[in-house]
């Protein structure tokens, strides 16, 4: 393909890659443009960039090669490294929500004031001489700003950079807004139905972040929230993942993941998770501030005031958002945050994110093509909605791998069910304990032996089995003498179960809509509650009704006789 312009995309970190990905659609379908990617390696956390670029299947050159080559345009979302050596017109965009963070360790003793409106003499990353000048010379040819307030701050701190500044909106926010019509799709992908409250917990990476100051928040939160009415989603800054290693982060949060926590991949997905959210818990990171544009309730679990640029939207958010008390139960505080929220509360914050809503792609393309001395395409700049697959759960739709289930069969033959994640309840010393009389439902491959051996119901997912379900039932009940039922969740949302002296049963949820098909393991608990109701075994009725905090569901049970052999049709009766 003949090309006439080469554009160098400078990717310092995975966080920067996330931001640059929102910009690249400006070059959509233009055969005159060849994009080339490189990583300077100057960031303290550049780990993961090579893998990110390899997965994206883009052409990559070494930084040393990039410095020796000529390009028609270079784009960076960071200011570090020897960018002044790039042989191309350089455009720098923000890799966060505008320019909201001070440069770590640069504050002069006694400098500045954190009183509202007083300003600060702390250098701001991206809007300071330290970020923009090299040997007294301005490094970027164009500095992209998203709001006029940033231009005002720039004029005070680095007046010589004003001539290079361009107001071009926020491409990240534009994608978020374009994705709002897909909100229910993202919720479905996460495993939430219409009645589920999706709680997004976000943490940035610096010392005063949520994960650094309150590392047990996920565990505490999940221990208090019933599985069938809440879904907790974790969004951690990519630097957390790549500074410590993804395996280490998942190890730290292993019990929370087993309790149903949805951890969003560091490469992509946080924006879609925000769109799906009903309430957000965060800190002074960009993700929390972007939530203000979605008009959802939020609370701050941490806020490092000294790390925030005065006059920025994050600064304003810190002044007006409620904080959580680490010494009190979280659920009542969260419910209060939601009940007291009024639409538009954070509009003053959201209005500081961009002064050109919906226009970023077009404005950026104009800047880029002008620097390349190339005529702009006549077509509209694409603003692709966020991919649904970016928030798909690794664990399917099951909320947890072990749960304490509290419930009973009521007078109207409805089984009332409340499920709490077992992993975050066992071993607690703060008074939070499993409900008295609850039965225990545990995945057959759960790593905690005491949970497996004390389970009233052991379950599996159809895709986990390498044998027939009949053989799995037999082996499970033989090897687990204290277990009453063995249940399998099928890929179609049904529950197949068998027990001691109990013939195999298939339970099929009524209806075809997602809201009518909760986690299949609810039906195993409903069946169990019928068996033990009244202190003796009872035969459950053909038509089953389950009532959870998120709604009422119906299903029908029928005898099931799966074949002995393992096959693709091994769950058919």
N, C-alpha and C positions, 0 to 999 in steps of 0.2 A: 504494500500500500504506500503510495507516494505521500510524504509529509513535508511540510514547509516550516514547522515550528516544533521545537523541543522544549518541554516543560519539566523542570526538576521539582519533584515533591519531596520535601525534606521531613523525614519522620523521626523525631527524637525519641518518642515513647509510644506505648500502646494508647495512652490517653490522648496523645497528639493525633495518632492515627484515627481515633474515633472522630475527632473534630474535622480532620482533613477529608474523611470519607463523606461528610455532609457537603463539602465544597465541590467535589469532583464532578457531580452531574452538570456543572456549567460547561463542561467540554463534551457533553453527550452528542454522539453521532457526527462529530466533526473530524473527517478523515485527514484534515490538515495538521492535526495535533498528535504528537507522540509524547506520552507521559513516561517519565523515568523516575524511579524511586531510589532514595538513599537514606542511610542512617548515620548521623555524625558520631554517635557513641559518646557524646559529651554529657548526657544526662546521667544522674546518679542511678536511675532506674530505666536503662534502655533494654533490659532483658525482655524478651518476648516479641520485639519488633521484627526480627528476622523471620520468626515463625508466622507472625501476622501477615507479612508481605508474601511469604511463600504460599500461605493458604489463599491469599487474594490472587495469586497467579499473575503478578505484575513484574515487569522488568526492573531489576535491581542492579545498581552499580555501587562499588565501594566509595566511601566518602573521599578518599584520597584521589580516586579517579574523577569524582564529581568536581573537585576543586581545580583539576587540570583541564576540565572540559568547558565549552561555551554552550550556554542555553539561552533561549529567548525569554524565559520567565522562570523564576524560582518562587516556591510558596512554602512557608514554614508556619507552624503554630507555636513555635518557641523562639526565644531570643538567645539561648546559650550556644556555645560553640563558636568557631571562627566563621560566622556567617558573612563577615565583611570580605572574606576571600572568594566568595561565590562570584563567578563571572556571568552574571545575568541580572536583569532588573529583579529586585527582591521584594516580595509582598509578605508581610507578617500579619497573621490573623490571631485572634485570641484562642487559646486552647481551653478556655473555661467560659464562664458566664460574664463576658466583658473582662475587666481588669479589676479584680476584687481582692487579691492577696498581696500582702507585704512581702518583701524579700527577707527570707528567714535569716535571723541573726544580724540584721543591719540597723536595727533601731538604736539611735543615739540615746544615752542615758538622759532621762528627763525630757526627751523631745516629744513634741506633739501633745494632743489632748484627745481623749475619747468622748468628750461631751458632744452631744448631737450638734452638728453644724460647726464645730470648732476646727475641724480639719486635722491633719496630721503631717508631720515631717518625715514619717517613715517612708522609705522608697517603696513604690508599688511595682510589682513585677509587670513589665510591659509598658508602663507609663513613667519610667524614670530614666535619668541619664545613664544609670548603670545598665539598664536593659537596651537602650536605643543608640548609644554613642560608642564609637571606638576611636580612640586617639582624637577625640573632639569632632569626629565626623559622624553624621547620621548614617546608620547602617541600612535600614529599609528604605526602598524607594517609595513604597506605599505602606502605611500603617492602617489596618482596617479597624474601625471602631463601630460599635453597634448602637451607641446612644450619644446625644449631645453632651450629657453630663461628663462623659469620658473626655470629650474634647476640651471641656472647661478645665478638668484636672490636668490634662496634658499641657495646656497653655500655661498653667502655673508652674509646672515642674520642668518641662522641657520645651520652651517656646519655639526653639528652632525646629522642632519636629512637627509643628502644626501644619506647615505647608505640605507635608507628606501624608497627613491624616485624611482618611476618606470614611464617611458615614455609609455603611453598607449593610446594616441590619445584622441579624443573627440567624445563620442557616440552620443551626441546631433547633432553635425554637420553631422556625418555619416548618421543619419536618415533623416536630411534635404536634403542631397545630394541624398539619395535613393528615395526621394519623388518628385524630380523635374519632372519626367515623368507624374506625376499626377497634374501638375500645372493647366491645364484647368478644371479638375474636382473640384479643390478647388475654382477656380474662379466662376464656375457655382454654387457651393454650397453657396458662398457668395452672389450671385445675380449679378455677372458681366459677360458681354459677351466679345467677342474678342476685341471690340472697346472701352471698358470701361477702364479708367485709375484708377487702384486700388491704393489708397494712404493709406499706413499703418502708423499710428501714435502711437509711442511706448513711454511709460514712465516708468522709474524705480521709486523707492519709497522714496528715501532720500530727504533731505531738498532742494537740488539743482536740483531736477528732473524737467522734463517738466511740470508735472501736478501741482507741487508746485510753480513753477516760472511763468508759463503761463497758468493758469487754463481756460482761455477763448479761447485757441487756437482752440479747436474743433469747437466751435460756429463760430468763425471768418472764419475758413477754409470752413466750410460747407456753410456759407452765400455767399461765393464767387464762389463756384464750382457748375455748372449746374448738376442736378440730372442724366441726361441721358448720360453724358460723364465721370463722376467721381463717385467713390464709396469710402467713407472714412471708414476705419477699425481701431478700437481702441484696442490696446494691453496694458493693465495696469498690472504692477507687482502684483503678488498675495498678497503681503503685503498690498497694497492699498485696495484691496477688503476685506481682512479679518481683518485689523486693524480698519476699519470704518464700515464694514458690507456691504454686497452686495446690500441690499435695499437702503442704504444711497448713495452708489456710483451711482446706477441707478437713484436715485432722483436728484443728482447733474447734471447728464448728460441726464435727461429726455427729454428736448427739442431737444437735439442732436440726441437721439435715434428716436424720432418722425420725425426728419428731415432726417432719413436714415442712421445714424451712426450704423455700425456693431460693437458691443462690443464683443470681444472674451472672453469666459468663463475663469476664472483664473485657472481652473483645467487642461485645455488642449486646444490646437488650435493655439497658437501663431506661432509655427513653420510652420504649413500649411498656415497660413495667410501670413507669409514672402515669402513662395514659390509663392504665388499668386500675390505678390506685383509688381507694376510697379515703384513705388517710395516710399521711406521711410523717415518719419520725426521722429527724436528721440532725445535721450540725451546720457548720458554716461552709460546707461544700456546695459546688454548683448545682448538684442534683436537687438538693433541698430547695434552692432558690428557684430553679425551673418549675418546681411544683406550684409556685404561686401563680404561674400563668395558666394553670389548669383549674384554679379556683377550688381547691380541695383543702380540708382541714389539715393542719400540720402542727407539730410540736418539736421543740429543740431538746435533744438529749445531751448536747454539748455545744459550746460556742466559745471559740478562742478569740476573744475580742481583739487582742493585740495582733493577731494575724490577718485581720480584715481591714481593707482599705476604707478609710473614712469617706462618706458620701456615696459609696457604691450601693447597689441594690442589696447585697448581702449584709452590709452595715445596717441598712434600714430594716431588713428582716429581723436582725438580732434585737432591734429596739421594740418590735411590735408582736413577735411570735411568743406564745407561752412556752415555758420550759417545763421539763419533767423533773420531779423530785426523786432522786435516786434512793431515798430511804423509805418510800411509800409504795404500795401496790400500784402496778402500772395500769391495769385494766380500768379501774375507776377514773384515773387521770385521763386515759385515752377516751373514755366515754364522755367525760366532761368536755374535752377538746372538741369532739364531734358535735355534741349537743349545743354548745355555745357558739359554734361557728356560724357566721353569716356570710352569704355569698358576696364577693367583692371586697372582703376584708383586706386581702393582700394586693388589691389592684394598684396601690401606689408603688409597691415593690415590683410587680410585674411590668408596670409601665416604664420602669427604668432599665429593663432588659434590652429592649430595642425601640428605636424611634421610627423604624421602617418595617413594621410587621408585614410579612408575606412578600417582601421585595428583595430579600438578600441575594438570591440566586441571580436575578437580573442585574443588580448593582455590582456584584462581584464579577460577573462576566464582562461587563463594560470596562471595569478597571483592568482586568487581565488582558483583554484583547487590545485595549488602548496601549498598554505597555509592550505588547508583542507587535504592535503596528499591523494589526490584522483586522479585517472587517468582521464584525460580529455576525453570527448566523441569524437568520430572520425568525427562526423557530423559538417557541417558548422554552424557558429553562425548566427542565423537569424538577419536581420536588417529590421524590419517591416516598411513599408511606413506609414506615418502619416495618421490617419483615416480621411476620407472625412467628416464624420458626425461631426467632432470636430469644423468645421467652418460653419455648416449649420445655416442659419438665423432663429431666432425665429419668424420673421415677414414674412416669405416666400420671394417672389421675388419682392414685392412692395418696392420701394425705400424710400418712405416717406408717412406719414399719412396726410400731407397737403402740397400743392404746389401752388405757383404762376406760371401760364403758360403764357408765352409771345409767340405770333405767329400770323400767317396770312395764308390765302390761296393765293398762288402765281399764276402767269399767266399760268403756266403749270399744274395747278390743284393739285399741291403738297402742303400739309399743312406743313409749317415750324413751329417746336415746340421747345421751350426752357423752361425747368422747373427748378424752384429754390425752395428749401425747405422753407416753410412759417414760421415754428416755429422759425428759427434762424434769420429771417428777421424782424419780427414784433417787435416793441419797441426798435429798434436800434437807437443809438444817434451818430453813427460815419459816417453818410451819406450814408450807405449802405441801400437801400430801394427797395421795389418791383418795377419791371418795370411798367412804365405807360401803362395803357390799358390792363394789364394782367388779365386773369380770374383766379378764385380761385377754386381749386379742393380739397375737404376735406373728410376724412373718417367720416362716420356717428356717430362713437363713440369717436371722437376726444374730449379731455378734455377741450379745449379752446373754450368757448361759442361763442366769437366774430368771430372766424374762421368758426364755424359751421353755424351760422346764416347769414353770409355774403357769403356763398359758392355759386358759380354758378353751380357747380356740386358736389353732394354728392355721395360717393361711399361706397361699402362694398365688402368683400370677401365672396365667396359662403359658406365657412365653418363657417362664423360668424352668418349666418341666422338660426333661428329656425322656420321660417314661409316660405311660398312660396315667390319667388322673386316678383311675381305679387302683393301680399299683401304688401310687403316691399316698392315697388314702390309707391303704392297708399298712404300708411301712410307717407312716406318721403315727397312726393310732397304736401300732405295736410298740414303737420306740418311745412313745410319750404317754405313759400310763395315766398321768393326771389330766390329760387333755380330753375334753368331751366331744368337740367337733373339729374336723379338718375341712377347710373350705378353700375353694379356688375361684379367683376372679377371672372371668373369661375376657378375651379382647373385645367382646361385644357388650360388656357391662353386666353380664349375668353372674350369679353366684351358684356354684355347684358345691354341695357339701354332703358329708356323711359322718356318722358317729357310732359310738358303741351301742349296738342294738338298734341303730337308726338307719333305715334304708336310704340310699342316695337320693338326693333331692336337687332339682334345678329351680332356682328362683329368678324369675324374669321381671325386671322393672316394667311398670305400665307406661305407655306412651313412648314416643321416639325423641322428644326434645331433650336437650342436655339437662335442663332443670329437673326433668322427671327421672334422671338416672344418676343418683349420688354414688359415692364410693360403694362398690358391691359388698364390701365387708360390713356395711350397715345391716344388710339382710342376714348375714351370719349371726350378728348380735341379736337382731329381732327374733330369729328362730330360737336362739339360745334362751332369750328371756321368756319365750313361750314354754320352753321345756321345763324351766325352773319355777314358773309362776305358780303361786299357791302352795309352794313348798313341796310339790311333787310334779312328776313329769306330766305334761299335757300335750296333746297332739295339736300342733299349730294349724290354724285354719288355712284353707286354700288361698284366700285373699288376705294378704298381709298389708298392714299400714304402719309406717314409721313416722314419728314426729320428732324432728330435731329443731334446734334453735333457728335454722334457716328455712324451715318449711315442713310440709307434710308430703310424704311420698307413698306410692302404692306399688305393689308387686304381686305376682301370682306364683305359687309353688306347685310343682308337679313331680311325680316320680321320675327318676332319671336312671338310665342303665347304660353308662358309657362302655365301649368295647374294651377288652383287656389290652389289646395291642396299642402301641403308640403310633399315632398318625395325625395328619392334618385335620382329620375329622373326629379326633378322639374325644371331643366334648359333646358330640351330638348324641341325643337320646334315641 
